[in-house]
Amino acid sequence: MPEKDIVQIILDYKEWQVFECKRALIEPYKILETIVAFANAEGGTLILGLEDPEKAPKEARLIGISEGPDNISDVINLIPKEITPPLPKIGQHRISITNVAGNKDELLALVIERSTDVHSLRRGDTYLRRGRHNNKLTAQEIIRLKYAKGAIRFEGEPSFNVDIPDLDNELLKKFQEATGSTNVDILQFL
């Protein structure tokens, strides 16, 4: 497909759960927030060098990444350093355009896949994409997201509210037999 057609599709597409566009001059950490939010949700495509559709009409949105080459470079370098755990590969595609000033330029499309992990920025913030917004999660929401993604399991969590005498000894003995651990002391088994 010719790049002209790709640009037209991008201009027609509305920002939502899996699509966002940002100018190249935006602060790099704002871009990282979107990348983390996409990875923690359904994945998505982030187009850099494109004005928000609510701020400019179609072709006037084609600003290009030449507006902020240092920011783009910073983002690419910060992705592996500032996102934890590290993201799987992020697709990067450059799309040739003629920018609003009439000069040759490019858009940068970052394709972020849905992750099975829960990702955060090193400074501690975790985001999730909901609709067209990146929502900062609370500690409780992060735990729920980890459960939903299978990153942690309830059965694997320690229980701090139960004492040994509270346990059902008959059930423990049955479980010991089922696992072939009958020669082990019950406290060692636990």
C-alpha positions as CSV (number, residue, x, y, z in Angstrom):
1,M,0.0,0.0,0.0
2,P,1.4,3.4,-0.9
3,E,2.5,5.6,2.0
4,K,0.1,8.3,0.9
5,D,-2.8,5.8,1.5
6,I,-1.4,4.8,4.9
7,V,-1.2,8.5,5.9
8,Q,-4.8,9.0,4.8
9,I,-5.9,6.0,6.9
10,I,-4.0,7.4,9.9
11,L,-5.6,10.8,9.5
12,D,-9.1,9.2,9.3
13,Y,-8.6,7.0,12.4
14,K,-9.9,8.3,15.7
15,E,-7.9,8.2,18.9
16,W,-9.3,5.4,21.1
17,Q,-8.3,2.3,23.1
18,V,-5.7,1.1,20.7
19,F,-4.6,4.3,18.8
20,E,-3.0,7.5,19.9
21,C,-1.1,10.3,18.2
22,K,1.3,12.8,19.7
23,R,3.5,15.6,18.5
24,A,7.2,15.0,18.6
25,L,7.8,18.0,21.0
26,I,5.8,16.3,23.8
27,E,7.7,15.5,27.0
28,P,9.3,12.0,26.5
29,Y,7.8,10.6,29.8
30,K,4.3,11.4,28.5
31,I,5.0,9.1,25.5
32,L,6.4,6.4,27.9
33,E,3.1,6.6,29.9
34,T,1.2,5.8,26.7
35,I,3.5,2.9,25.8
36,V,3.1,1.4,29.3
37,A,-0.7,2.0,29.2
38,F,-1.0,0.2,25.8
39,A,1.2,-2.8,27.0
40,N,-0.9,-3.2,30.1
41,A,-4.2,-3.1,28.1
42,E,-4.8,-4.5,24.6
43,G,-1.7,-3.1,23.0
44,G,-1.9,-0.3,20.5
45,T,-0.3,2.0,17.9
46,L,1.2,5.3,18.8
47,I,1.9,7.8,16.0
48,L,4.5,10.4,16.8
49,G,4.7,13.6,14.7
50,L,1.0,14.0,14.4
51,E,-1.2,16.7,16.0
52,D,-4.2,15.8,18.0
53,P,-7.3,15.6,15.8
54,E,-9.2,18.0,18.1
55,K,-6.5,20.7,17.7
56,A,-6.1,20.8,13.9
57,P,-7.9,19.7,10.7
58,K,-6.7,16.7,8.7
59,E,-3.6,17.7,6.7
60,A,-2.7,20.4,9.2
61,R,-2.1,17.6,11.7
62,L,1.0,16.4,9.7
63,I,3.7,18.1,11.8
64,G,6.4,15.4,11.5
65,I,9.1,14.2,13.8
66,S,11.6,16.8,12.6
67,E,9.8,19.1,15.0
68,G,11.5,17.3,18.0
69,P,14.2,14.9,16.9
70,D,15.9,15.0,20.3
71,N,12.6,14.0,22.0
72,I,12.1,11.1,19.6
73,S,15.7,9.9,20.2
74,D,15.2,10.2,24.0
75,V,12.0,8.1,23.8
76,I,13.7,5.4,21.8
77,N,16.6,5.3,24.3
78,L,14.3,5.5,27.4
79,I,12.0,2.6,26.5
80,P,14.5,-0.1,27.6
81,K,15.8,1.9,30.5
82,E,12.6,3.3,32.1
83,I,10.0,0.6,31.6
84,T,10.0,-2.3,34.0
85,P,9.9,-5.2,33.4
86,P,11.3,-4.6,29.9
87,L,8.8,-4.7,27.1
88,P,9.0,-7.3,24.3
89,K,10.0,-5.8,21.0
90,I,8.2,-2.6,20.0
91,G,7.6,-2.3,16.3
92,Q,8.9,0.9,14.8
93,H,7.8,2.1,11.3
94,R,8.7,5.4,9.7
95,I,6.2,6.8,7.3
96,S,7.2,9.5,4.8
97,I,5.0,12.6,4.7
98,T,5.0,16.2,3.5
99,N,4.5,18.2,6.7
100,V,2.3,21.2,7.2
101,A,5.2,23.5,6.2
102,G,5.5,21.7,2.9
103,N,8.7,19.9,3.7
104,K,9.6,16.3,3.5
105,D,9.3,14.7,7.0
106,E,8.3,11.5,8.7
107,L,5.8,10.1,11.2
108,L,7.0,7.4,13.6
109,A,4.6,4.6,14.3
110,L,5.3,2.6,17.5
111,V,3.4,-0.7,17.6
112,I,3.1,-1.9,21.2
113,E,1.8,-5.5,21.8
114,R,-0.4,-6.5,24.6
115,S,1.8,-7.9,27.4
116,T,1.2,-10.7,29.8
117,D,3.2,-8.8,32.4
118,V,2.2,-5.6,34.2
119,H,4.6,-2.8,33.3
120,S,5.5,0.4,35.2
121,L,7.8,3.3,34.8
122,R,10.9,3.1,36.9
123,R,9.7,6.1,38.9
124,G,6.9,3.8,40.1
125,D,3.9,4.8,38.0
126,T,1.7,2.2,36.3
127,Y,-0.8,3.1,33.6
128,L,-3.7,1.3,31.8
129,R,-5.4,2.4,28.6
130,R,-9.1,2.9,29.1
131,G,-10.9,4.4,26.1
132,R,-8.6,7.2,24.9
133,H,-7.1,7.9,28.2
134,N,-4.0,6.6,30.1
135,N,-5.1,6.1,33.7
136,K,-2.6,6.0,36.5
137,L,-3.4,2.9,38.6
138,T,-3.5,2.7,42.4
139,A,-1.7,0.0,44.3
140,Q,-5.0,-2.0,44.6
141,E,-5.7,-1.6,40.8
142,I,-2.2,-2.9,40.0
143,I,-2.8,-6.0,42.1
144,R,-6.1,-6.6,40.4
145,L,-4.4,-6.2,37.0
146,K,-1.7,-8.7,37.9
147,Y,-4.4,-11.2,38.9
148,A,-6.3,-10.5,35.6
149,K,-3.1,-11.1,33.6
150,G,-2.1,-14.2,35.5
151,A,1.1,-12.5,36.6
152,I,0.2,-13.5,40.2
153,R,-2.2,-16.1,41.4
154,F,-4.2,-16.1,44.6
155,E,-3.1,-19.7,45.4
156,G,0.5,-18.6,45.2
157,E,0.1,-15.8,47.7
158,P,1.1,-16.3,51.3
159,S,-1.6,-16.2,53.9
160,F,-0.8,-14.2,57.0
161,N,-4.2,-14.5,58.6
162,V,-4.1,-18.2,59.4
163,D,-2.3,-20.0,62.3
164,I,-1.2,-23.6,62.1
165,P,-3.9,-24.8,64.6
166,D,-6.5,-23.2,62.3
167,L,-5.7,-25.6,59.5
168,D,-7.8,-28.7,58.8
169,N,-5.4,-31.6,59.7
170,E,-7.5,-34.2,57.9
171,L,-7.4,-32.2,54.7
172,L,-3.7,-31.6,55.0
173,K,-3.0,-35.4,55.5
174,K,-5.1,-36.1,52.3
175,F,-3.1,-33.5,50.4
176,Q,0.2,-35.0,51.8
177,E,-0.8,-38.5,50.6
178,A,-1.9,-37.1,47.2
179,T,1.5,-35.5,46.7
180,G,3.5,-38.5,48.0
181,S,4.9,-36.5,50.9
182,T,3.7,-38.8,53.8
183,N,7.2,-39.2,55.2
184,V,7.6,-35.5,55.8
185,D,6.7,-33.8,59.1
186,I,3.5,-31.7,58.6
187,L,5.4,-28.4,59.5
188,Q,8.1,-29.2,57.0
189,F,5.5,-30.1,54.4
190,L,3.9,-26.7,54.8
